[in-house]
Amino acid sequence: MDGVTFHRQSALRALPAVHRLLAEPAVREKLADLPSALRVSVLQEALAELRAMWAGDGPAEDVWARETGAEAIAARARRAADRKLSPRLRPVLNLTGTVLHTNLGRAPLPPRAIRAVTAVAAGYSNLEYDLASGARGSRHEHVEARLVALCGAEAALVVNNNAAAVLLVLSALAAGGEAVVSRGQLVEIGGSFRIPDVMAQAGVRLVEVGATNRTHLADYERAITPETRVLVRVHTSNYRLIGFTAQPALGELADLAHRHGLPLYEDLGSGALFDFAARGVGDEPTVSFSLRSGVDVVTFSGDKLLGSAQAGIIAGAARWLEPMRKHPLMRALRPDKLTLAALDATLSLYLDDDLAKAEIPVVRMLTEPYEAVARRCREIANRLSPLLAEVDVRLEEVDVTSRVGGGALPQVELPSRAIRLTSPRMRAGRLFDDLRTVPAVPVVGRIEQDAVILDVRTLLPGQEAQLVDSVAEAAGRWFPGG
């Protein structure tokens, strides 16, 4: 047996057993707040990590002695416990410049919505209890009146996301029959969710009409048969067809549907209650515009342009929504109390456009003037410059373009201002990774031309200090030799 093998075996045999570690005062103190089963588990994990240290040539004797003391093992076990107990879903600072970043949770909630969620989450609530009568109530009543008023609808329902809304509408209105839709609107969104697939899942036969780029009213009319249950219009919220294109106007399509006793259903996807187009941001139609044009049922998301929690919202004529309200899928797709609390609070902010611009983060970010973004960028740059100079990281302020994201307003480019980080000693990937993995609040930017770009448009008000602290924490790894 060679000396290295003997040394390894001797060292591993010398590791203390778990029951002996549990009797050590340093271990008892470090893990005192943990249940006994978890104390055992994390000590076993700490010992496994030490054994793994010998997978290669093994550590030096002084290192091994230091790492196998009771206090060091207790500290290693404590770190393992903290990892196990720490939430996996964590806040991050979004400096990507993408407002509705799907991977980062899409719309941040307004402060008013956060307070509403906290209040409801902290105890019991009147989710399905009518406080006035003392009888059972409906969870949909908490937001229906606001949605009806804001959308100009007769009725409204909320489910857990817009894909669920599409499924419920088609299942309730067209199961066993046909739905007529233009070929140019057979969209796919994230996660390979395709309109033809959801129609098949709902038991609806898809009837495609027109061509990819041009569909006429006569195409729809020729497709209507006794098996037709609904005419479907899908708003291409995540792309645009431009050039030699044609689609019937909503009013024309609604008239055709109503002459045949059919509903016109429009999946708006993103769905806007705020008129962004009137503020020079894109061309997204509002929900109220669709309903005024004669659409009977519209569906849209809660966590995109509306700027609230993930939800699917269905609004329109009461006669067509009633079958959905009673459909067996409704219970499977219904929203929870936290979603409803956030949505109700957000909807209240749409009572006034100035209030919406001031308090709904998505609306504010999409309408914030370039000059205001540039001022914030300058203030942050002034705070970061001294600490970055110490670690040989160069900071520049640059003009960039922000995006809406989330499958909304695909052609909109928002002029913005950003902080550009480069280093002669480190590639952008290293800077990016260190910012992304800081223990406090991770910073997520983007890489362009071997530089890290931190787009200030998507940094929320009040997060400036967090950004400075997180960059300072990352900079601790950037000292020469670090």
C-alpha positions in Angstrom: 0.0 0.0 0.0 1.5 3.3 -1.0 2.0 6.2 1.4 -0.6 8.5 -0.3 -3.3 5.7 -0.1 -2.4 5.0 3.5 -2.5 8.7 4.4 -5.9 9.1 2.8 -7.3 6.1 4.6 -5.9 7.2 7.9 -7.3 10.7 7.4 -10.7 9.5 6.4 -10.8 7.1 9.4 -10.0 10.0 11.7 -13.1 12.0 10.7 -15.4 12.2 13.7 -18.7 10.3 13.6 -21.9 12.3 13.5 -22.9 11.2 17.0 -19.6 12.5 18.4 -20.0 15.8 16.5 -23.5 16.3 18.0 -21.9 16.2 21.4 -19.4 19.0 20.6 -20.3 22.4 22.1 -19.3 24.2 19.0 -21.6 22.1 16.8 -24.5 22.3 19.3 -24.2 26.1 19.3 -23.9 26.5 15.5 -26.8 24.3 14.7 -29.0 24.9 17.8 -31.9 26.3 15.8 -32.2 23.3 13.5 -34.5 20.2 14.1 -32.5 17.1 15.1 -33.1 15.3 11.8 -31.7 18.3 9.8 -28.7 18.6 12.1 -27.8 15.0 11.3 -28.4 15.5 7.6 -26.2 18.6 7.3 -23.4 17.1 9.3 -23.5 14.0 7.0 -23.3 16.4 4.1 -20.3 18.3 5.6 -18.5 15.0 6.2 -19.3 13.9 2.6 -17.7 17.2 1.3 -14.6 16.5 3.3 -14.3 13.0 1.9 -14.7 14.5 -1.6 -11.6 16.6 -0.9 -9.6 13.4 -1.2 -11.0 12.6 -4.6 -7.8 14.1 -6.1 -4.4 14.2 -4.4 -5.9 15.3 -1.1 -5.3 18.6 0.8 -2.2 19.5 2.6 -2.0 18.3 6.2 -2.4 21.8 7.8 -5.4 22.4 5.6 -6.9 19.0 6.5 -6.4 19.6 10.2 -8.0 23.0 10.0 -11.0 21.7 8.0 -11.7 18.7 10.2 -11.9 20.5 13.5 -15.3 20.6 15.2 -15.8 24.4 14.6 -14.9 24.1 10.9 -17.2 21.1 10.4 -20.0 23.0 12.2 -19.5 26.0 10.0 -19.6 23.8 6.9 -22.8 22.1 8.2 -24.3 25.5 8.8 -23.6 26.5 5.2 -25.3 23.3 4.0 -28.3 24.1 6.2 -28.6 27.6 4.9 -28.5 26.3 1.3 -31.3 23.8 2.1 -33.4 26.4 3.9 -32.9 29.3 1.5 -35.7 30.0 -1.0 -34.9 28.9 -4.5 -37.0 31.7 -6.0 -35.1 34.9 -5.3 -35.3 38.6 -6.2 -32.9 39.8 -8.9 -32.1 43.2 -10.3 -33.2 43.4 -14.0 -30.8 45.5 -16.0 -31.3 43.5 -19.2 -33.4 46.3 -20.7 -36.2 43.9 -21.4 -39.3 45.2 -19.5 -41.4 42.0 -19.6 -38.6 39.5 -19.2 -40.3 36.1 -19.1 -37.3 34.4 -17.4 -37.2 37.0 -14.7 -40.9 36.9 -13.9 -42.4 39.3 -16.3 -44.3 42.3 -14.7 -43.1 43.5 -11.3 -46.1 44.3 -9.1 -47.0 47.9 -8.1 -46.3 48.7 -4.5 -50.1 48.9 -3.8 -50.5 45.3 -5.2 -47.6 44.1 -3.0 -49.3 45.5 0.1 -52.6 43.9 -0.9 -50.9 40.5 -1.4 -49.1 40.7 1.9 -52.3 41.6 3.8 -54.2 38.7 2.3 -51.3 36.2 2.6 -50.8 37.0 6.3 -54.1 35.5 7.5 -57.6 34.6 6.4 -59.6 36.6 3.8 -63.1 36.9 2.3 -62.1 34.9 -0.8 -65.4 33.1 -1.1 -67.3 34.7 1.7 -69.8 37.6 1.3 -69.2 39.9 4.3 -72.5 41.8 3.6 -74.8 38.8 3.7 -72.7 36.3 5.6 -73.3 33.7 2.9 -70.9 32.0 0.5 -69.6 34.3 -2.2 -67.6 34.0 -5.5 -63.9 34.6 -5.8 -64.6 36.2 -9.2 -66.6 39.1 -7.7 -63.5 40.7 -6.3 -62.2 41.7 -9.7 -65.2 41.4 -12.1 -66.7 44.8 -11.4 -63.4 46.6 -12.1 -62.7 44.6 -15.2 -66.2 45.2 -16.5 -65.8 49.0 -16.0 -62.3 49.2 -17.4 -62.9 47.0 -20.5 -66.4 48.1 -21.3 -67.6 44.5 -21.0 -70.8 42.9 -19.6 -68.9 40.2 -17.7 -65.4 39.0 -16.8 -63.7 36.0 -15.5 -60.1 35.3 -14.3 -58.1 32.1 -14.6 -54.5 31.2 -13.9 -52.9 32.4 -17.2 -53.9 33.3 -20.8 -53.2 29.8 -22.1 -55.8 28.6 -19.7 -58.2 31.3 -20.8 -57.9 30.2 -24.4 -58.5 26.6 -23.5 -61.6 27.5 -21.4 -63.1 29.7 -24.1 -62.7 27.1 -26.8 -63.9 24.3 -24.6 -67.0 26.1 -23.5 -68.0 27.6 -26.8 -66.8 25.2 -29.5 -66.1 21.7 -28.2 -67.3 19.2 -30.7 -67.6 21.8 -33.4 -65.5 24.0 -35.7 -63.6 27.2 -35.1 -62.6 29.3 -38.1 -59.3 31.2 -38.0 -56.9 32.8 -40.5 -53.8 30.9 -41.4 -51.8 34.1 -40.7 -52.9 33.9 -37.0 -51.9 30.3 -36.1 -49.4 31.6 -33.7 -46.9 29.9 -31.4 -45.8 31.5 -28.2 -43.2 30.5 -25.6 -43.0 26.9 -24.5 -44.3 25.7 -27.9 -47.9 26.7 -27.1 -49.7 26.7 -30.4 -53.2 27.7 -31.2 -53.9 24.6 -33.3 -52.7 22.4 -30.4 -54.9 24.0 -27.8 -57.9 23.8 -30.2 -57.3 20.0 -30.5 -57.0 19.7 -26.7 -60.4 21.6 -26.4 -62.0 19.1 -28.7 -62.4 21.8 -31.5 -61.8 21.2 -35.2 -59.7 23.9 -36.7 -60.8 25.4 -40.0 -58.0 27.4 -41.6 -58.9 30.2 -44.0 -57.0 32.6 -46.3 -53.3 32.7 -46.9 -50.4 33.3 -44.5 -50.3 37.0 -45.4 -53.8 37.8 -46.7 -57.2 36.7 -45.5 -60.4 38.3 -46.6 -63.9 38.4 -45.1 -65.2 36.2 -47.9 -62.7 33.5 -46.8 -64.4 33.4 -43.4 -67.9 33.5 -44.9 -67.2 30.5 -47.2 -65.9 28.5 -44.3 -69.0 28.8 -42.1 -71.1 25.6 -41.9 -73.7 24.2 -39.5 -70.7 22.8 -37.6 -69.2 26.2 -37.0 -69.3 27.3 -33.4 -67.0 30.4 -33.2 -65.0 32.7 -35.4 -61.5 33.3 -33.9 -59.2 36.2 -34.3 -55.7 35.9 -32.8 -53.8 39.1 -32.3 -50.2 38.6 -33.4 -48.8 40.2 -30.2 -45.4 38.6 -30.5 -44.7 39.3 -34.2 -46.0 41.5 -37.1 -46.9 40.7 -40.7 -45.9 43.6 -42.8 -45.9 44.3 -46.6 -48.5 42.7 -48.8 -51.0 41.8 -46.1 -54.7 41.9 -45.4 -57.1 41.0 -42.6 -60.8 42.0 -42.2 -61.5 44.8 -39.8 -62.8 43.7 -36.4 -66.2 45.3 -37.0 -66.6 43.5 -40.4 -65.7 40.2 -38.8 -68.1 40.8 -35.9 -71.0 41.6 -38.2 -70.4 38.4 -40.1 -70.3 36.3 -37.0 -73.5 37.9 -35.6 -75.4 37.4 -38.9 -74.8 33.7 -38.5 -75.6 33.7 -34.7 -71.9 33.0 -33.8 -69.6 34.7 -31.3 -66.4 36.4 -32.4 -63.6 35.5 -30.0 -60.3 37.4 -30.0 -57.2 36.3 -28.2 -55.3 39.5 -27.6 -52.4 37.8 -25.8 -50.7 40.7 -24.2 -53.8 42.8 -23.6 -53.5 46.5 -22.7 -55.8 48.6 -20.6 -53.5 51.6 -20.9 -53.5 53.3 -24.4 -49.8 53.0 -25.1 -50.3 53.9 -28.8 -51.7 57.3 -27.7 -48.4 57.9 -25.9 -46.3 57.0 -28.9 -45.4 53.5 -27.8 -46.3 50.9 -30.4 -49.6 50.1 -31.9 -51.1 47.7 -29.4 -55.0 47.8 -29.4 -56.7 48.2 -26.1 -59.1 45.6 -24.7 -61.9 48.2 -24.8 -61.3 48.9 -28.5 -61.8 45.3 -29.3 -65.1 45.1 -27.4 -66.3 48.4 -28.8 -65.6 46.9 -32.3 -68.1 44.1 -31.7 -65.9 41.3 -30.3 -67.9 39.1 -28.0 -65.1 37.5 -26.0 -61.5 38.7 -25.5 -58.7 37.0 -23.5 -55.4 38.5 -22.4 -52.6 38.1 -19.8 -52.4 39.8 -16.4 -48.6 39.9 -16.2 -47.7 41.5 -19.5 -48.9 45.0 -20.6 -51.4 45.1 -17.8 -48.5 44.9 -15.3 -49.9 42.7 -12.6 -49.8 39.1 -11.5 -49.9 36.1 -13.8 -53.5 35.6 -14.8 -55.7 34.9 -17.8 -58.5 37.4 -18.1 -61.7 36.7 -20.1 -64.0 39.7 -20.8 -67.0 40.2 -23.0 -70.7 39.5 -23.4 -72.5 37.8 -20.4 -74.3 35.2 -22.6 -71.0 33.8 -23.9 -69.1 33.9 -20.5 -71.9 32.1 -18.6 -71.0 28.7 -20.0 -67.4 29.3 -19.1 -68.4 30.2 -15.5 -70.1 26.8 -15.2 -67.7 24.7 -17.1 -65.9 21.9 -15.2 -62.5 23.3 -16.3 -63.2 26.5 -14.4 -62.4 24.9 -11.0 -59.2 23.5 -12.3 -58.1 26.8 -13.8 -59.3 29.2 -11.2 -56.9 31.8 -9.6 -55.8 31.8 -6.0 -56.3 34.6 -3.4 -52.9 36.1 -3.9 -53.4 36.5 -7.7 -56.8 38.1 -7.1 -55.4 40.5 -4.4 -52.6 41.7 -6.7 -54.9 42.0 -9.7 -57.6 43.9 -7.8 -55.1 46.4 -6.5 -53.5 46.9 -9.9 -56.8 47.4 -11.6 -57.7 50.1 -9.2 -54.7 52.1 -10.5 -56.2 52.2 -14.0 -59.0 54.5 -12.8 -56.6 57.4 -13.7 -53.9 57.4 -16.5 -51.6 59.6 -14.4 -51.9 57.2 -11.5 -51.2 54.2 -13.7 -48.1 55.9 -15.2 -46.8 56.8 -11.7 -47.5 53.5 -9.9 -47.6 50.6 -12.3 -44.0 49.7 -13.0 -44.6 48.3 -16.5 -46.5 51.4 -17.6 -43.9 53.7 -16.1 -41.0 51.9 -17.7 -42.6 51.8 -21.1 -43.5 55.5 -21.0 -40.4 56.9 -19.1 -38.7 59.5 -21.3 -35.1 58.9 -22.3 -33.9 62.0 -20.4 -35.2 60.6 -17.2 -33.5 57.3 -17.7 -30.3 59.1 -18.6 -30.4 61.1 -15.3 -30.8 58.0 -13.3 -28.0 56.4 -15.2 -25.7 59.3 -14.4 -26.5 59.2 -10.7 -25.7 55.4 -10.5 -22.5 55.8 -12.6 -21.3 58.5 -10.2 -21.7 56.1 -7.3 -20.1 53.1 -9.0 -17.1 54.8 -10.7 -14.9 55.1 -7.6 -15.2 51.5 -6.5 -14.8 50.1 -10.0 -11.7 52.2 -10.6 -10.1 50.3 -7.6 -10.5 46.9 -9.4 -9.5 48.1 -12.9 -13.0 47.8 -14.4 -13.8 50.6 -16.8 -17.3 52.2 -16.6 -18.9 54.2 -19.5 -22.4 55.6 -20.0 -23.8 54.6 -23.4 -27.0 54.8 -25.4 -28.8 51.5 -25.9 -32.1 50.2 -27.0 -34.6 48.6 -24.5 -37.3 46.1 -25.5 -40.8 45.4 -24.3 -40.4 41.6 -24.2 -43.0 39.0 -23.0 -44.4 38.6 -26.5 -45.6 42.2 -26.6 -45.0 45.1 -29.0 -42.3 43.2 -30.9 -41.3 46.2 -33.1 -41.0 48.8 -30.3 -37.6 50.1 -29.5 -37.2 52.2 -26.4 -34.2 54.6 -26.4 -32.4 54.1 -23.2 -29.2 54.7 -21.3 -26.9 52.1 -19.8 -23.7 51.5 -17.9 -21.0 49.6 -19.9 -18.4 47.6 -18.0 -15.1 46.3 -19.5 -11.8 45.2 -18.0 -8.4 44.7 -19.5 -7.9 41.7 -17.1 -11.2 39.9 -17.4 -13.6 39.0 -20.2 -17.2 40.2 -20.1 -18.3 36.6 -19.3 -16.4 36.7 -16.0 -17.9 40.1 -15.1 -21.4 39.0 -16.1 -21.2 35.7 -14.1 -19.8 37.4 -10.9 -22.7 40.0 -11.0 -25.2 37.2 -11.6 -24.0 35.1 -8.7 -23.6 37.6 -5.9 -25.2 36.2 -2.7 -27.1 39.3 -1.8 -29.2 40.4 -4.8 -28.0 39.1 -8.2 -27.6 41.6 -11.0 -28.7 40.4 -14.5 -27.5 42.5 -17.4 -26.6 41.5 -20.9 -23.3 41.0 -22.9 -22.6 42.9 -26.1 -19.2 43.0 -27.8 -17.3 41.7 -24.9 -18.8 44.2 -22.5 -21.5 44.0 -19.8 -24.4 46.3 -20.4 -26.5 47.4 -17.4 -29.6 49.0 -18.9 -31.1 51.4 -16.3 -34.6 51.6 -17.8 -35.6 48.3 -16.1 -34.1 49.1 -12.7 -37.0 49.9 -10.4 -37.1 53.1 -8.3 -35.5 52.4 -4.9 -33.2 49.7 -6.2 -30.3 52.0 -6.9 -28.6 51.3 -3.5 -29.1 47.5 -4.0 -27.4 47.8 -7.3 -24.4 49.6 -5.9 -24.1 47.1 -3.0 -24.3 44.1 -5.4 -21.7 45.6 -7.7 -19.5 46.3 -4.7 -19.9 42.7 -3.6 -19.0 41.4 -7.0 -16.0 43.8 -7.2 -14.6 42.1 -4.2 -13.7 39.2 -6.5 -12.1 41.5 -9.1 -9.0 42.7 -7.3 -5.8 41.7 -9.2 -5.1 38.1 -8.2 -8.7 37.6 -7.1 
